[in-house]
Amino acid sequence: MTSPASGKPGAVDTLSGGPRRRRPRVGRPGRAAPRVGRRGSTAPLPLLVPALIGVAFLVLPLVALLFRAPWRSMPGLLTSTEAWQALRLSLVCATAATAVSLVIGVPLAWLLARVEFPGRGLVRALVTLPLVLPPVVGGVALLMALGRNGVVGKWLDAWFGVTLPFTTTGVVIAEAFVAMPFLVISVEGTLRAADPRYEEAATTLGASRFTAFRRVTLPLIAPGVAAGAVLAWARALGEFGATITFAGNFPGRTQTMPLAVYLALQNDPEAAIALSLVLLAVSIAVLAGLRDRWMTAS
């Protein structure tokens, strides 16, 4: 086709309504097209060296623990009466503390995520305070509140004859105090990400707020609840400061695995290493179980 204006064959007459063809953009002569940055490029040396030092700083102690482990005597150390009592008590108390955290922590997370009320930010800050509070300070606070002469503990002792410090129940309370914020934060984040319109639709169909939470919301946030429960259980299993301050260190009654490690380190370092490896294995198992939630790259 010949354009009347140009007289050149192959040109399209745009004045007569023909389609206008876009000409491809070409970079400036003599200059290459810019490249899009790719992930995984070579790191600059001023960043690479501190990063490698950081990795070594975090990994080297764990490698040293594996290197110095008494592998030949490990079965005997882990099957001793003291180690078995501490392991059994740790598992029982951590599971009980997680159950307590689920019963009162999930409703608390729902309250923080779904209900607007004055001072909600302050309540959230107080709930997360045990995350940054030194565990020993938490144990002292529990003593001041629930001890025999505490603000609430003296009434529990006078009215019901209940004494919480230096008991197995005290271990559960101390572990729940430091572990529940992990559950609350995880569940609250999941609730905020969940669509509240499902709850609203259930209530418009005649369901009560509790029924909507139980039949609609809870199944939606089940993965977040499970992840928070695992984190809380792992934190309760490794609790030391609040436990020894509030519950003491009595073998068979309040001596958990971290307390047994601390005691064995003074008398039997090999037993301390063996018990530490058990806690290390539990921590690795927790991270492996949560890898799809916390460790996948975005």
C-alpha positions in Angstrom: 0.0 0.0 0.0 1.3 3.4 -1.0 0.7 6.5 1.1 -0.3 9.6 -0.9 1.6 11.8 1.5 4.9 10.0 1.3 4.6 8.0 -1.8 6.5 5.2 -0.2 5.3 1.6 -0.5 4.3 -0.2 2.7 3.4 3.0 4.6 -0.1 3.2 6.1 -2.3 6.2 5.4 -3.3 7.2 8.9 -5.3 10.1 7.6 -7.7 7.8 5.9 -8.5 5.8 9.1 -5.9 3.1 8.7 -4.3 1.6 11.8 -1.4 3.4 13.3 1.6 1.1 13.9 3.7 1.8 17.0 7.4 1.9 16.3 9.5 0.0 18.9 11.5 2.1 21.2 15.1 1.9 20.7 17.8 2.9 23.2 20.1 5.7 22.5 22.9 4.8 20.1 26.0 3.6 21.8 24.3 2.9 25.1 23.2 -0.5 26.4 19.8 -1.1 27.7 19.6 -0.9 31.6 19.6 -4.3 33.4 17.1 -5.1 36.0 18.7 -6.0 39.3 18.6 -9.6 40.4 18.4 -11.1 43.8 21.4 -13.0 45.0 23.9 -10.5 43.5 27.4 -10.4 45.0 27.5 -8.8 48.4 30.0 -5.9 49.0 32.9 -6.8 51.2 32.0 -4.3 54.0 28.6 -6.1 54.4 29.8 -9.7 53.7 32.5 -9.8 56.5 30.2 -8.7 59.4 27.5 -11.0 58.1 29.8 -14.0 58.2 31.0 -13.0 61.6 27.4 -12.8 62.8 26.7 -16.3 61.4 29.8 -17.7 63.1 28.8 -16.0 66.4 25.4 -17.6 66.4 26.4 -21.1 65.1 29.8 -21.7 66.7 28.4 -22.2 70.3 25.9 -24.8 69.0 28.6 -26.6 67.0 30.8 -26.6 70.1 28.0 -28.2 72.1 27.7 -31.0 69.5 31.5 -31.3 69.4 31.9 -31.7 73.2 28.9 -33.9 73.6 29.6 -37.3 75.4 28.0 -39.4 72.7 29.1 -42.7 74.3 27.7 -42.0 77.7 24.6 -40.2 76.3 22.1 -43.0 76.8 23.1 -43.5 80.4 23.0 -39.8 81.2 19.6 -39.3 79.7 18.1 -42.3 81.3 19.2 -41.4 84.8 16.5 -40.8 87.4 17.3 -37.1 87.8 17.3 -36.5 84.0 14.1 -38.5 83.5 12.3 -36.6 86.3 13.3 -33.3 84.9 12.3 -34.2 81.4 9.0 -35.6 82.4 8.2 -32.6 84.6 9.3 -30.2 81.8 7.0 -31.8 79.3 4.0 -32.0 81.6 4.4 -28.4 82.9 5.0 -26.9 79.4 1.9 -28.7 78.0 -0.2 -27.5 81.0 1.1 -23.9 80.6 0.3 -24.1 76.9 -3.2 -25.3 77.7 -3.7 -22.4 80.1 -2.4 -20.0 77.5 -4.9 -21.3 74.9 -7.9 -21.0 77.3 -7.2 -17.4 78.2 -4.9 -16.2 75.5 -7.1 -16.9 72.4 -10.1 -14.9 73.8 -7.6 -12.1 74.8 -6.2 -12.1 71.2 -9.8 -11.9 69.8 -10.6 -9.0 72.1 -7.5 -7.1 71.0 -8.1 -7.8 67.3 -11.9 -7.4 67.0 -13.1 -5.0 69.8 -12.5 -1.3 70.0 -12.3 -0.1 73.6 -10.5 2.7 75.4 -7.0 1.8 76.4 -6.6 -1.0 73.9 -3.1 0.0 73.1 -2.1 0.1 76.7 -3.6 -3.4 77.2 -1.7 -4.7 74.2 1.5 -3.2 75.6 1.0 -4.8 79.0 0.2 -8.2 77.4 3.5 -8.1 75.5 5.5 -6.8 78.4 6.7 -10.3 79.5 8.4 -10.6 76.1 11.0 -8.0 77.1 10.7 -8.3 80.9 13.7 -10.1 82.5 12.4 -13.5 83.6 13.8 -13.1 87.1 11.8 -9.9 87.4 8.7 -11.8 86.3 9.3 -14.3 89.0 9.7 -11.6 91.6 6.4 -10.0 90.4 4.7 -13.4 90.6 5.9 -13.8 94.2 4.6 -10.3 95.1 1.2 -11.1 93.6 0.7 -14.8 94.3 3.1 -15.5 97.2 2.0 -16.4 100.6 2.1 -12.7 101.6 1.3 -11.4 98.1 -1.5 -9.2 97.1 -3.7 -12.1 96.0 -1.8 -15.0 97.4 -2.5 -14.1 101.0 -6.2 -14.3 100.3 -5.8 -17.6 98.5 -3.9 -19.0 101.5 -6.4 -17.6 104.1 -9.6 -18.5 102.3 -8.8 -21.7 100.4 -5.5 -22.9 101.9 -3.9 -22.7 98.5 -0.1 -22.0 98.3 1.3 -21.6 94.8 5.0 -20.8 95.2 7.5 -23.7 95.2 4.9 -26.1 93.8 4.4 -27.8 90.5 1.4 -25.6 89.9 3.8 -22.6 90.5 6.0 -23.9 87.7 2.9 -24.0 85.3 2.0 -20.4 86.3 5.5 -19.1 85.8 5.8 -20.8 82.4 2.4 -19.5 81.3 3.3 -16.0 82.4 6.3 -15.8 80.1 4.9 -18.0 77.2 1.4 -16.7 76.7 2.4 -13.4 74.9 3.8 -15.5 72.1 0.4 -17.1 71.6 -1.5 -13.8 71.9 0.7 -12.1 69.3 0.4 -14.9 66.8 -3.3 -15.3 67.2 -4.0 -11.6 67.1 -2.0 -11.2 63.9 -3.9 -14.1 62.3 -7.2 -12.5 63.4 -6.3 -9.2 61.9 -5.5 -10.9 58.6 -8.7 -12.9 58.6 -11.8 -11.4 56.9 -14.3 -10.3 59.5 -17.2 -10.5 57.0 -17.5 -14.2 57.6 -18.3 -13.5 61.2 -20.7 -10.8 60.2 -22.5 -13.1 57.8 -22.9 -15.7 60.4 -24.4 -13.3 62.9 -26.9 -12.0 60.2 -28.0 -15.6 59.8 -28.9 -15.9 63.4 -25.7 -17.2 65.0 -24.5 -15.6 68.3 -21.1 -14.0 68.5 -19.7 -16.9 70.4 -21.2 -19.4 67.9 -19.7 -17.4 65.0 -16.4 -17.4 66.7 -16.5 -21.2 67.5 -17.9 -22.3 64.1 -16.5 -19.8 61.7 -13.6 -17.8 63.1 -11.7 -20.5 65.0 -11.4 -22.8 62.0 -10.1 -19.9 59.9 -7.4 -19.0 62.4 -6.5 -22.6 63.4 -3.1 -22.5 61.7 -2.2 -19.3 63.6 -3.4 -20.8 66.9 -1.4 -23.9 66.3 1.7 -21.9 65.5 1.3 -19.7 68.6 0.7 -22.8 70.7 3.9 -24.4 69.5 5.9 -21.2 70.2 4.4 -20.9 73.6 5.1 -24.6 74.4 8.7 -24.2 73.3 9.1 -21.0 75.3 7.6 -22.7 78.4 9.9 -25.7 78.0 13.0 -23.4 78.1 11.9 -21.1 80.9 14.4 -20.7 83.7 14.4 -17.3 85.5 10.8 -17.0 86.5 10.6 -20.7 87.4 13.5 -20.8 89.8 12.4 -17.5 91.4 8.8 -18.4 91.9 8.8 -22.2 92.1 12.3 -23.0 93.3 14.5 -25.9 92.3 13.2 -29.1 94.0 14.0 -32.4 92.2 10.9 -34.2 91.1 8.6 -31.3 92.0 9.8 -28.1 90.4 13.1 -28.9 88.8 12.6 -28.6 85.0 15.1 -29.3 82.3 16.7 -25.8 82.3 17.1 -26.0 86.1 18.6 -29.4 85.9 21.1 -28.2 83.3 22.1 -25.3 85.6 22.5 -27.6 88.5 24.4 -30.3 86.5 26.8 -27.8 85.1 28.2 -27.3 88.6 28.6 -31.0 89.4 28.5 -33.0 86.2 29.3 -31.0 83.0 28.7 -34.0 80.8 25.2 -34.4 82.1 24.6 -30.7 81.5 25.7 -31.1 77.9 23.5 -34.1 77.4 20.4 -32.3 78.8 21.3 -29.2 76.7 21.3 -31.3 73.6 17.8 -32.5 74.4 16.6 -28.9 74.6 18.5 -28.1 71.4 16.8 -31.0 69.6 13.4 -29.7 70.8 14.2 -26.2 69.5 15.2 -27.5 66.1 12.0 -29.6 65.9 9.9 -26.5 66.7 11.7 -24.5 63.9 11.2 -27.4 61.5 7.6 -27.6 62.3 7.1 -23.9 61.8 9.3 -23.5 58.7 6.3 -22.9 56.4 5.1 -20.1 58.5 8.2 -18.3 59.7 11.1 -19.5 57.6 9.9 -19.3 54.0 11.3 -16.6 51.8 8.7 -14.1 50.5 
